[in-house]
Amino acid sequence: MSKGAISGLLLIVVGGVILLFQQLGNLMGTGRGAEALCLVDLFDPSAFDWIDSMTFLGINNLLDTIVLAPLYMLLFFLGAVLLIISGFKKN
């Protein structure tokens, strides 16, 4: 297996673990409800203020979607992209 494939599998596993713990927390009633963890929760929200100052509307909406997407979905997507890229890579 190449480094890209291993990295892709690792990202998918980490995304699955995050999803598992979030669902387990929901079952135990931690009070967070069904709120998914996203990048804005991990970093200071003011760190993403530069996105709002972008003038091109398409990139602004895309970056807002990426930043506000659940973290496990981002990890699953990045892992899948790395697996696909490593599948096309010649040895």
C-alpha positions as CSV (number, residue, x, y, z in Angstrom):
1,M,0.0,0.0,0.0
2,S,1.2,3.5,-0.8
3,K,1.5,6.3,1.7
4,G,-1.6,8.0,0.0
5,A,-3.7,4.9,0.5
6,I,-2.6,4.6,4.1
7,S,-3.3,8.2,4.8
8,G,-6.8,7.9,3.2
9,L,-7.7,4.9,5.3
10,L,-6.4,6.7,8.4
11,L,-8.6,9.7,7.7
12,I,-11.6,7.6,7.1
13,V,-11.0,5.7,10.4
14,V,-10.5,8.9,12.3
15,G,-13.7,10.3,10.8
16,G,-15.6,7.1,11.8
17,V,-14.2,7.4,15.4
18,I,-15.3,11.0,15.7
19,L,-18.8,10.1,14.4
20,L,-19.0,7.1,16.8
21,F,-18.1,9.2,19.8
22,Q,-20.6,12.0,18.8
23,Q,-23.4,9.4,18.4
24,L,-22.4,7.8,21.7
25,G,-22.5,11.2,23.4
26,N,-25.9,11.8,21.9
27,L,-27.1,8.5,23.3
28,M,-25.7,9.2,26.8
29,G,-27.4,12.7,26.8
30,T,-24.5,15.0,27.3
31,G,-26.6,18.0,26.5
32,R,-25.0,18.9,23.2
33,G,-27.8,17.3,21.3
34,A,-27.3,16.3,17.7
35,E,-24.8,19.1,17.0
36,A,-22.0,18.0,14.9
37,L,-18.4,19.1,15.4
38,C,-17.1,21.4,12.7
39,L,-13.9,23.5,12.0
40,V,-15.5,26.6,13.6
41,D,-15.9,24.6,16.8
42,L,-12.2,23.6,16.8
43,F,-10.8,27.0,16.1
44,D,-11.7,30.6,17.1
45,P,-14.6,31.7,14.9
46,S,-12.7,35.0,14.3
47,A,-10.0,33.0,12.5
48,F,-12.5,32.5,9.7
49,D,-13.6,36.2,9.3
50,W,-11.4,36.4,6.1
51,I,-13.9,34.2,4.3
52,D,-16.7,36.9,4.7
53,S,-14.4,39.5,3.2
54,M,-14.0,37.6,-0.1
55,T,-15.6,39.3,-3.1
56,F,-16.1,36.4,-5.4
57,L,-19.5,34.9,-4.3
58,G,-18.8,31.3,-5.5
59,I,-15.6,30.9,-3.5
60,N,-17.2,32.6,-0.4
61,N,-20.1,30.1,-0.4
62,L,-17.8,27.1,-1.0
63,L,-15.5,28.0,1.9
64,D,-18.5,28.7,4.2
65,T,-19.8,25.2,3.3
66,I,-16.4,23.6,4.0
67,V,-15.9,25.4,7.3
68,L,-19.4,24.7,8.6
69,A,-19.5,21.0,7.4
70,P,-19.3,18.3,10.0
71,L,-15.7,17.3,10.7
72,Y,-16.4,13.6,10.1
73,M,-17.8,14.4,6.6
74,L,-14.6,16.4,5.7
75,L,-12.4,13.5,6.9
76,F,-14.4,10.9,5.0
77,F,-14.2,13.1,1.8
78,L,-10.5,13.8,2.1
79,G,-9.8,10.1,2.8
80,A,-11.9,9.0,-0.2
81,V,-10.1,11.5,-2.4
82,L,-6.7,10.2,-1.2
83,L,-7.7,6.6,-1.8
84,I,-8.9,7.4,-5.4
85,I,-5.7,9.3,-6.2
86,S,-3.6,6.5,-4.8
87,G,-5.5,4.1,-7.0
88,F,-4.6,5.9,-10.1
89,K,-1.0,6.4,-9.1
90,K,1.5,4.2,-10.9
91,N,3.9,2.2,-8.8
